[in-house]
C-alpha cells in the first residue's frame, strides 16, 4: 500500500509498504485525510533534531475503522469515523507520575519519533482513538491541531473576565483563539499576515494587530486602556513574539508559550519579576480531544475554512515545497489519501 516518506531532508517519496495487521487491542483504520503540521515541515526542512530518516510523517488524521482485534470493545464498530491521539507516554517519568502524560519526557509522537499515519492504513490501540458520528474525516483531521491550542488556553487558566492576546494566527493560534472565545474571553489576534487576521475576525475576534502596520505596544494599550492583556499566548515560536508576549501582558498577567523557538532567546528578565508573571509552557494535549470534537460537531463556525489547500497523495511533495517556500500563505494544508 502507498505511504508518504521523508528519505532525507528536502525530499518526499511515495513508497509501498506492507498492509498492517491489527493486534488484539488494535483497530485497523483507513486514513482518508492527513493534515500537515509544523513539526512535519521542520522534519522536511531537516530542522527537527530528534527525527531519524527515513520516516513516514503524519499525525493529524481522520479515517474510518475497517477492522479490529478480538479484544477491542463492542463500542467500536466497523465504519466508525475516527481520529488518533499521536502521543505515547512512558508512564514512569516525573510528569507521567503526576498524570501529566502530555509532557512525558520520553514521549514518542507519531510521525516524529516513530513512523506516522500518512499512509493508506494504520493499526492503532483503541484506547488512543476518538470517534465522531457527526464529523467527516476531513473535519476529524482538524481535531488534533485545534486541541494543541485548547490545551494552551487551559494551561493559561483563561476565564470570561480575561483579555487574551494570541500571538500568531496560524493553525495552533486559531486553536487558541477558538478555545479562548468558548471561554467567553475578549480575544486580540496578532499576526504579520492580513489574511490570517481576516480569518480570525471571521471567527469572532474583535481586535487584530499587524505589527507591520502599527506599533503593537501602542495598539495593545489602546485596546486595554493602557493595562496590557491579562493573558498572552505565544503560538509562533520566534524571538520577537516571545518578547512581545512579555511586553504586552499586564502586570500580574499570565503568559503561555506553545510555539517552539528555533534559537535561544534573550529576555529582560526584570520584567518577569516586576510584573510577577506566571510563565507557562504548553505541550501537546492532555484531556482536550473530546472538547474539541464537541466544538467542531456544533458547526457554529466555518471550521473547514481553516483548510487553505488540499493536495492528493501523489502531490504531497509539492505540498511541502509550496508550504516551505511561502509558509505565511497557508493556515492548514491537508493531504487527501482517498484517491
Secondary structure, 3 states (H helix, E strand, C coil): CEEEEECCCCCCEEEECCCCCCCCCEEEEEEEEEECCHHHHHHHHCCCCCCCCCECCCCEEEEEEEEECCCCCCCCCCCCEEEECCCCCCCCCHHHHCCCHHHCCCCCCECCCECCCCECEEEEEHHHEEECCCCCHHHHCCHHHHHHHHHHHHHCCCCCCCEEEEECCCHHHHHHHHHHHHCCCEEEEECCCHHHHHHHHHCCCCEEECCCCCCHHHHHHHHCCCCCEEEEEECCCCHHHHHHHHHHEEEEEEEEECCCCCCCCCCCCHHHHHCCCEEEECCCCCCCHHHHHHHHHHCCCCHHHHEEEEEEHHHHHHHHHHHHHCHHHCCEEEEECCC
